[in-house]
Amino acid sequence: MLVTTTPDISGKEIKKYYGLVSGEAILGANIFKDIFASIRDIVGGRSEAYEQELRKAKQIAIEEMCAQARAYGANAVIGVDLDYETISMGSSNMLMVAASGTAVTTS
């Protein structure tokens, strides 16, 4: 499945538009990752644990979006947009990634 942020695919003709497809992923980061991330926030630096969780959530969201496109009979998703959010739930945080785009069939 070809996935692109552009509204068309160079060298390909769009034969059919199926409409909007999307995928979402919400992942919790465990308490130890939260503690170490908080320490890194105070002293500076990157939080590798959160970066890994974010990558995992992005991959899940894109895979779900592609599965929905395949179910329509599409072979590509164009105009893909990724949205990221942090959801606080008491003392822990959840990471949310949403992927959306237009399912199409190309030549």
Helices and strands as residue ranges (DSSP letters): E 2-3, E 14-28, H 31-43, H 48-72, E 76-89, E 92-106
